[in-house]
Amino acid sequence: MLEGHKTVIRPLEIEDIEAFYQWYNDQEVNLWSSGAWPLNTLLSKNEIEGRFFDPDSDERRYAILNLQQELIGTIGFREVNIPAQSATLFIVIGDKKHWGQGFGTDALETFLLYIFSQWNFHRLSLDTWDGNLRAIKAYEKLGFKLEGKLREARFVQGQYHDALIFGLLRPEFFKKS
């Protein structure tokens, strides 16, 4: 397990599926995690289990807990490029009572330290939509740089929004720390 100041990160457990099912079918969670409302997921518990526990997937997903060991979100990476030592990150705080309190920032910082140090990545990227100001603030606080945008790539609540792409290099992260 990885321990931050406010969060703990551990491997997924089958018992986590119930919470993921609730979050992935929640309008507000989907809106802020991906701008995907109307929902583009609406996954059953079996579909979530199949996706999250697929041994052939290049996605690595972990559970985020608060210090009381309550499941509050998920974090991980995908699109691993071994020669470039790069990957794409994702994070969702699905438990809404933990929003806006620094849990996501703490989990992401804890995870960055782990994957830059132990997985030996050189570059990590992530993306969000331009209306997700809370996520943008957290990413920039941790040293991510805006590297580009995909114009009107997200359709959120009846309007087109830009997708913002952020990147962080290992030397930048450790220089900040």
Backbone hydrogen bonds in HBPLUS format (Angstrom, degrees):
<---DONOR---> <-ACCEPTOR-->    atom                        ^
c    i                          cat <-CA-CA->   ^        H-A-AA   ^      H-
h    n   atom  resd res      DA  || num        DHA   H-A  angle D-A-AA Bond
n    s   type  num  typ     dist DA aas  dist angle  dist       angle   num
A0002-LEU N   A0009-ILE O   2.85 MM   7  4.96 164.4  1.88 146.9 152.0     1
A0009-ILE N   A0002-LEU O   2.78 MM   7  4.96 158.7  1.83 144.4 151.4     2
A0004-GLY N   A0007-THR O   2.74 MM   3  5.06 171.7  1.75 161.6 160.6     3
A0008-VAL N   A0065-LEU O   2.91 MM  57  5.03 151.0  1.99 136.0 140.9     4
A0065-LEU N   A0008-VAL O   2.75 MM  57  5.03 163.8  1.78 158.5 162.4     5
A0010-ARG N   A0063-ALA O   3.04 MM  53  5.35 155.5  2.11 143.2 151.1     6
A0063-ALA N   A0010-ARG O   2.78 MM  53  5.35 159.1  1.82 165.9 169.5     7
A0016-ASP N   A0013-GLU O   2.85 MM   3  5.49 160.9  1.88 121.4 127.8     8
A0017-ILE N   A0014-ILE O   3.22 MM   3  5.82 164.9  2.25 116.1 120.3     9
A0020-PHE N   A0016-ASP O   3.13 MM   4  6.43 166.8  2.15 157.0 161.2    10
A0021-TYR N   A0017-ILE O   2.81 MM   4  5.95 156.6  1.86 155.2 161.6    11
A0022-GLN N   A0018-GLU O   3.13 MM   4  6.46 154.6  2.20 144.6 150.5    12
A0023-TRP N   A0019-ALA O   2.94 MM   4  6.24 165.3  1.96 156.9 160.5    13
A0024-TYR N   A0020-PHE O   2.80 MM   4  5.85 171.6  1.80 157.8 160.4    14
A0025-ASN N   A0022-GLN O   3.37 MM   3  5.42 147.9  2.48  97.8 106.8    15
A0026-ASP N   A0023-TRP O   3.11 MM   3  5.08 160.4  2.15 113.6 112.1    16
A0030-ASN N   A0026-ASP O   3.04 MM   4  6.18 170.4  2.05 159.3 162.2    17
A0031-LEU N   A0027-GLN O   2.92 MM   4  6.07 150.5  2.01 145.4 154.3    18
A0032-TRP N   A0028-GLU O   3.19 MM   4  6.43 164.7  2.21 151.9 153.1    19
A0033-SER N   A0029-VAL O   2.89 MM   4  5.97 152.9  1.97 150.8 159.6    20
A0034-SER N   A0030-ASN O   3.03 MM   4  5.75 160.8  2.07 142.2 146.4    21
A0036-ALA N   A0030-ASN O   3.30 MM   6  5.48 142.4  2.45 131.9 123.3    22
A0035-GLY N   A0031-LEU O   2.79 MM   4  4.24 128.2  2.06 112.3 124.7    23
A0048-ILE N   A0044-SER O   2.99 MM   4  6.27 159.5  2.03 152.4 157.7    24
A0049-GLU N   A0045-LYS O   2.92 MM   4  6.11 166.1  1.94 150.6 154.8    25
A0050-GLY N   A0046-ASN O   2.90 MM   4  6.05 161.1  1.93 145.6 151.1    26
A0051-ARG N   A0047-GLU O   2.92 MM   4  6.06 154.6  1.98 145.4 152.2    27
A0052-PHE N   A0048-ILE O   2.81 MM   4  5.89 172.3  1.82 160.7 163.0    28
A0053-PHE N   A0049-GLU O   2.97 MM   4  5.75 145.8  2.08 145.0 152.0    29
A0057-SER N   A0054-ASP O   3.26 MM   3  5.54 165.4  2.28 111.3 115.7    30
A0060-ARG N   A0077-PHE O   2.84 MM  17  5.42 166.2  1.85 165.1 169.8    31
A0077-PHE N   A0060-ARG O   2.93 MM  17  5.42 145.6  2.05 144.3 154.8    32
A0062-TYR N   A0075-ILE O   2.74 MM  13  5.36 155.6  1.79 164.4 173.1    33
A0075-ILE N   A0062-TYR O   3.06 MM  13  5.36 156.0  2.12 139.1 145.1    34
A0064-ILE N   A0073-GLY O   2.84 MM   9  4.80 164.2  1.87 129.2 125.2    35
A0072-ILE N   A0064-ILE O   2.78 MM   8  5.71 175.6  1.79 156.4 158.0    36
A0073-GLY N   A0064-ILE O   3.23 MM   9  4.80 144.5  2.37 137.1 132.7    37
A0066-ASN N   A0070-GLU O   2.96 MM   4  5.51 147.2  2.07 144.0 152.6    38
A0069-GLN N   A0066-ASN O   2.91 MM   3  5.36 150.8  2.00 121.4 123.2    39
A0094-GLY N   A0072-ILE O   2.86 MM  22  5.81 118.3  2.25 129.8 147.3    40
A0095-ASP N   A0072-ILE O   3.10 MM  23  4.87 165.2  2.13 139.1 136.6    41
A0074-THR N   A0092-VAL O   2.85 MM  18  5.39 151.5  1.93 150.6 160.2    42
A0092-VAL N   A0074-THR O   2.88 MM  18  5.39 157.1  1.93 160.3 162.1    43
A0076-GLY N   A0090-PHE O   3.01 MM  14  5.53 146.7  2.13 157.8 155.1    44
A0090-PHE N   A0076-GLY O   3.00 MM  14  5.53 143.6  2.14 144.9 142.6    45
A0078-ARG N   A0088-THR O   2.86 MM  10  5.35 148.0  1.97 147.4 158.0    46
A0088-THR N   A0078-ARG O   2.89 MM  10  5.35 178.7  1.89 159.9 160.2    47
A0081-ASN N   A0086-SER O   2.81 MM   5  5.18 168.0  1.83 151.0 152.0    48
A0085-GLN N   A0081-ASN O   2.82 MM   4  5.70 112.0  2.29 140.7 159.5    49
A0086-SER N   A0081-ASN O   3.10 MM   5  5.18 159.9  2.14 137.5 143.1    50
A0085-GLN N   A0082-ILE O   3.06 MM   3  4.81 146.2  2.18  97.9 108.3    51
A0122-HIS N   A0085-GLN O   2.62 MM  37  5.22 165.9  1.64 145.7 150.4    52
A0123-ARG N   A0085-GLN O   3.16 MM  38  6.49 160.9  2.19 147.7 150.9    53
A0087-ALA N   A0123-ARG O   3.27 MM  36  6.86 138.1  2.46 145.3 156.9    54
A0125-SER N   A0087-ALA O   3.02 MM  38  6.47 153.3  2.10 150.6 158.8    55
A0089-LEU N   A0125-SER O   2.69 MM  36  6.00 166.6  1.71 174.0 172.6    56
A0098-HIS N   A0095-ASP O   2.94 MM   3  5.80 164.3  1.97 128.3 133.1    57
A0099-TRP N   A0096-LYS O   3.15 MM   3  5.26 166.5  2.17 112.5 113.1    58
A0106-ASP N   A0102-GLY O   3.00 MM   4  6.08 162.1  2.03 146.2 151.3    59
A0107-ALA N   A0103-PHE O   2.91 MM   4  6.08 164.9  1.94 150.0 154.4    60
A0108-LEU N   A0104-GLY O   2.88 MM   4  5.99 162.6  1.91 150.3 155.5    61
A0109-GLU N   A0105-THR O   2.92 MM   4  6.06 161.1  1.95 149.8 154.9    62
A0110-THR N   A0106-ASP O   2.97 MM   4  6.11 163.4  2.00 151.1 155.7    63
A0111-PHE N   A0107-ALA O   2.89 MM   4  6.03 158.7  1.94 148.3 154.5    64
A0112-LEU N   A0108-LEU O   2.82 MM   4  5.97 156.3  1.88 149.0 155.6    65
A0113-LEU N   A0109-GLU O   3.12 MM   4  6.32 162.2  2.15 148.4 152.0    66
A0114-TYR N   A0110-THR O   3.24 MM   4  6.50 157.7  2.29 142.7 148.5    67
A0115-ILE N   A0111-PHE O   2.88 MM   4  6.17 172.5  1.88 162.5 163.0    68
A0116-PHE N   A0112-LEU O   2.89 MM   4  5.84 158.2  1.94 151.3 157.1    69
A0117-SER N   A0113-LEU O   3.05 MM   4  5.91 152.0  2.13 136.6 144.8    70
A0118-GLN N   A0114-TYR O   2.67 MM   4  5.53 163.8  1.70 155.6 160.9    71
A0121-PHE N   A0115-ILE O   3.44 MM   6  6.44 179.2  2.44 148.5 148.4    72
A0170-ARG N   A0122-HIS O   2.86 MM  48  5.13 155.1  1.92 143.8 145.4    73
A0124-LEU N   A0168-LEU O   2.93 MM  44  5.36 161.2  1.96 154.6 160.9    74
A0168-LEU N   A0124-LEU O   2.84 MM  44  5.36 144.1  1.97 156.0 165.9    75
A0126-LEU N   A0166-PHE O   3.05 MM  40  5.41 149.5  2.14 141.2 145.5    76
A0166-PHE N   A0126-LEU O   2.84 MM  40  5.41 179.0  1.84 171.5 171.7    77
A0128-THR N   A0164-LEU O   3.08 MM  36  5.44 147.7  2.18 143.9 153.8    78
A0164-LEU N   A0128-THR O   2.72 MM  36  5.44 162.2  1.75 157.7 163.9    79
A0132-ASN N   A0129-TRP O   3.04 MM   3  5.80 171.4  2.05 129.8 132.4    80
A0130-ASP N   A0162-ASP O   2.94 MM  32  5.57 149.0  2.04 164.2 168.5    81
A0136-ILE N   A0132-ASN O   3.10 MM   4  6.38 166.3  2.11 154.8 159.1    82
A0137-LYS N   A0133-LEU O   2.97 MM   4  6.07 162.8  2.00 148.1 152.0    83
A0138-ALA N   A0134-ARG O   3.15 MM   4  6.39 157.7  2.20 143.5 149.3    84
A0139-TYR N   A0135-ALA O   2.88 MM   4  6.14 165.6  1.91 161.1 164.5    85
A0140-GLU N   A0136-ILE O   2.99 MM   4  6.17 168.5  2.00 154.5 157.5    86
A0141-LYS N   A0137-LYS O   2.95 MM   4  6.07 152.6  2.03 144.8 152.8    87
A0142-LEU N   A0138-ALA O   3.19 MM   4  6.44 141.8  2.34 143.9 152.6    88
A0142-LEU N   A0139-TYR O   3.17 MM   3  5.31 128.9  2.44  97.6 110.3    89
A0144-PHE N   A0139-TYR O   3.01 MM   5  5.34 151.8  2.09 152.1 143.3    90
A0143-GLY N   A0140-GLU O   3.03 MM   3  5.06 160.7  2.07 105.2 110.9    91
A0145-LYS N   A0167-GLY O   2.87 MM  22  5.41 168.8  1.88 154.0 155.1    92
A0167-GLY N   A0145-LYS O   2.94 MM  22  5.41 151.6  2.02 144.9 152.8    93
A0147-GLU N   A0165-ILE O   2.76 MM  18  5.67 165.2  1.78 156.8 161.7    94
A0165-ILE N   A0148-GLY O   2.87 MM  17  5.27 173.8  1.87 153.0 151.5    95
A0150-LEU N   A0163-ALA O   2.78 MM  13  5.02 156.4  1.84 145.4 153.6    96
A0163-ALA N   A0150-LEU O   3.00 MM  13  5.02 162.1  2.03 140.6 142.9    97
A0154-ARG N   A0161-HIS O   2.96 MM   7  5.06 168.5  1.98 158.3 155.8    98
A0161-HIS N   A0154-ARG O   2.65 MM   7  5.06 154.7  1.72 153.0 158.2    99
A0156-VAL N   A0159-GLN O   2.76 MM   3  5.37 150.7  1.84 171.5 162.4   100
A0159-GLN N   A0156-VAL O   3.00 MM   3  5.37 156.9  2.06 114.9 122.2   101
A0172-GLU N   A0169-LEU O   3.01 MM   3  5.30 121.9  2.36 106.0 120.9   102
A0173-PHE N   A0169-LEU O   3.07 MM   4  6.42 155.0  2.14 156.7 164.4   103
A0174-PHE N   A0170-ARG O   3.06 MM   4  6.33 167.9  2.08 164.8 166.6   104
A0175-LYS N   A0171-PRO O   2.96 MM   4  5.90 140.4  2.11 136.9 147.5   105
A0176-LYS N   A0172-GLU O   3.17 MM   4  6.27 149.4  2.27 140.2 146.8   106
A0177-SER N   A0173-PHE O   3.12 MM   4  6.35 148.1  2.23 142.8 151.6   107
